[in-house]
């Protein structure tokens, strides 16, 4: 393979990990502070409920057509995205699902770039062996392997905190975090905060910026920002992390929505739900046609189950 094309392919794969992807909704104009993400925005159930109250207006009326608020930050060596959402599932269901490392894998495999996920529950701490790759079919040997440590940081009748952490990623990226917090709401619903973040070296940031300026140009996130007299969607590193955060949020939504189906029908329900939900935001999230996604994911799920 041509060395330039090989390097471009690796950069595209890196952007798939951290995820780079293309007109429907108009999202609220908001300029988020450009700063490094804090370790945690909430300290417990009361603070998360206060956040729910503070976001009541945005959750009730927005361009996402679901009770969702999305934001992002970009610092000198890290980027972070947060999704706050009301889930149409009881807290007990959400808590039971995400206390299980195996169920995290059932959710993560829905993501376009997740090629494989297997939990090792007999270790302490439990780990998730995850392979991240292209948006098309791919051998596992050609994908990036990440090992996430799973931690159930809090679990009670009214509060859940579960974390996935990986210290080292490909091409100079590091400190990957997927953090989920949840509290019960009246009416059998749940308020969730999902935070996705990672760090990077100067070299990996320059590499990703180079990709985003060339083959990845035109890819945008969800936040509307003002540039002089013109409003547009955020792009660059923040656009990347917003797209990935949204994909993970929709995977959670799809997984939970499938649980009322018979076990034999749950996988197909999840795949259909996830793809159809992402197509509601085609400007940001469209990558492949539905039949290609379904065929790829059915095969990847079988590979995951057979290992």
N, C-alpha and C positions, 0 to 999 in steps of 0.2 A: 504494500500500500504506500502511496505517496506520503512522505513524512508530514507535510502540511496537513493533509486530510486526516492522518492518524491523530495529530495533535488537536485538530478541530473536533474530531470525534470524542476525544477525551474531555475537552472543555464542554462539549454539549452534554456528555454524561455527567460531568460535575454539576452543571446547571440543572440536570435532571434530579440530582441528589438534593440540591439545596433550594427548587425545581424551576427551570426556565420554560413556557408553552404558548388565541387568537381566537351581530353587535347588538347587544341587547340593552341591559339596564343602564341608567344613569345614576351614579353613586354620589353620595353627599360630598360637597366640597369641604375639605378639612385638611389643614396642613399640620402634620404630626411633627413633634420635636425630633430633631436628628441627634439622638443620644444613645449611649450604650444601654441595653436593657438591664433593669434591676434584677436581683436574684429572684424576687417574688413580689407581686403587687399586693397580695392579700396575706393576712396573718391567721385567718381562721374563718369559720362559718359566719360570724357577725359581719366581718368586713366584706365577704363575698355577697351577702344579702344587701349590704349598703350599696355595693356596686350595682346590683340589680336595680335597686330603687333609683340610683343616679342615672341609669341608662334607660329608664322606663319609656321615655319618649322615643328614643332611637330604636328600641326593640319593637315598639308598637307600630311605628310608621317609618319605613325606609325603602330603598330601591332594591333590596335583596329579595323581597317578597317572602321573607321568613323572619322570625324574631332573632336577629343576628346583628352584632356590632363587631367590626373588624378594624384593627389598627396595627401599626408597625413602627419600628424604630431602627435606625442604622447608625452605629457608632464607628469609632476608629478601627476596631478589630472584632466587631460582633454585630449581628443583625437578629431581630426578633419580630415575630408576628403573634398577635393575640386574637382569638375569637371568643366573644362572649355570646352565649346563645341560650334560649329557652328550649329544652328538649321535651317532646311530647311523650315522655316515658317517666314512670314513677322513679323516685330516687332509689328505691330498693333494687329495681331492675338495672339502673345505671351502675350502682355500687357493686352488685353481684357480677356484672360483666367485666368491669375494669379492675376488679381485685384479682383477676385471673390472667397471668401472662399468656396462656394459650389463647384466650379470647382477644387479647391485643393483636396477636398474629392473624386471627380471623378478620380483624378490622384492617390491619395494615396492608394485607395482600390486595385490598380493593384499589389502593393507590396505583396509578398508572405505572410508576417507576419502581414499585416494589416487586421484585422477581421471586422472592422467597422469604419466609419468616418461620423460624422454628424455636420454640421455647424450651429451655432446659430448666425444669422446675425442681429437680433434685439437687441443684446447686444452691449455695448460699453466698451472695444473693442470687436469685433467679436471673437468668440471662435470656436475651432474645438474639438469635443469630439471624441477621437480616442481610439480604443481597439487594442492592440498588442498581438499576441499570437503565437501559434505553426504553423508549415508549413502544418498542416493537419486540417481537419474540427474540430471546437471547439465551445462550448457554450460561449456566451459573458461573463457569470458569472465567467468563468474560465480563462479569458484573463485579461491582465493588462490594466487599464484605465488611459489614459493621457488626460489632457486638455491643448491644445495649444492656446495661444493668437495670433490672426492674426493682423499684422500691415502692412499697405501699407505705407512704409517709403518715397517713391518717385514715382511720376507718371507724366511723361511729354511726349512730342512727341518723345523724343529721349533717355529716360532713365526710367527704372523701378527697384524698390527695394521692395520686399515683404518678410516678415519674419513670421515664426511660432516659438513660444517660450513656453516652459513648464519648470517651475522651479524645479519640483520634479518628479522623476521617481521611478521605483521599485528597491528594494534591494540596496538602498543607492546611486543610480545614480541620477543625477541632471542636471539642466541647459541645457536642450535639445534645439538645435537651427537648424532650416532649413531656409536658407537664399538664396534668388534668386535675382540676378541682371541681367539686360539685356539691350543691346543697339542695334540699327539697323545697318545692314551692307548693302553694295550695292548688287543689284541683288535680293532683296526681301528676304534676310536672316537675322538672328539674332545671335548675340554673347551672350552667357549666362555664368554666373558663379553661380554654385550651391555649397553651403557649408553646410555640415552636421556635427554637433559636439555635444558632451555631456560631462559632468563631472562625477566624481565618487569618492566615499570615499575609504579609504584604504581597508576596508572590502569588498566592491563590486569589487575592482580591483583584490584582492586576489582570490575572488570567481570565477571571470571570467577567471583569469589565470589558476586556478585549472581545470576548465572545458576545457579550450583550451589545457591543457597538457594531458587530459585523453580522455573523450568522444569526445571532439572537436578537437583532434589532427589531423594533416594533412590538416586542412583548411588554405588557403593562400589568399593573396590579389593579386594585379596586379603589384605593383612596384617590379622591380628586384633589389636585394641588393647583395653586395659582402660579403661573409663570408670567410675570409682567401683567399684561392685559388679557392673557389667554389662560383658560382653565383646561386641564387635561388630567389623564390618569398618571399616577406615579409609575416610574419605570426603574431601571437599574436594580440594585440590590434589594431595595424595599419592594419593588414590584415582584421580584423573585420570591421573597419570603412570604408575601401576601398570597400569591398563587398557591404555594405549598401549604400554608396554614389553612386556606379554604379547602383544599383537597383532603387534608386530614379531618377537618370538621365534617365534611360531607361523608367521609368514610364512617365516622362515628354515627352520624344520622342514619345512614343506610344500614349499618349493622343493627342498631337498635330497632329500626322499623321492620326488620326481618324476623324478629324473635317471636312474633305471633303466628308465624307460618309453621307448618310441619317441618321437622328437621331436614327431610329430603329436598324441600323446596327453598330452604333458606339461602343457600349460596346464590342461586339464580336470582332470587328477589333482591339480594344485596347488590349484585352486579348491575342489574337493570336500574335499580334506584340510584346507585352512584353515578352511572353514566348519564342518565336523564337529568340528574341534578346538576352535574357539571355543565351540561349543554345549555342550561339556563343562563350561564355566564360564558358564552362561547367566545366573546372578545378576549377574555383572559385565559380560559381553560381548554378550549377545543384543541385537540392534537390528532386524534384518529377517528375513523368512523366507528359506529356502534358495533357492527359485526366483527370488525378486527379486534376491538377491545374485548368483547365477550369471548371470542375464540381464544385469544391470548390468555385471558384470566382463567378460563376453565382449565386450560392446560397447565398453567402455573400452579393452580390450586391442587390439581392432581399430583403434580411433582412434589409439592409441599407435603401433602398427606402421605405420600408413598415413602418418603425418606425415613 
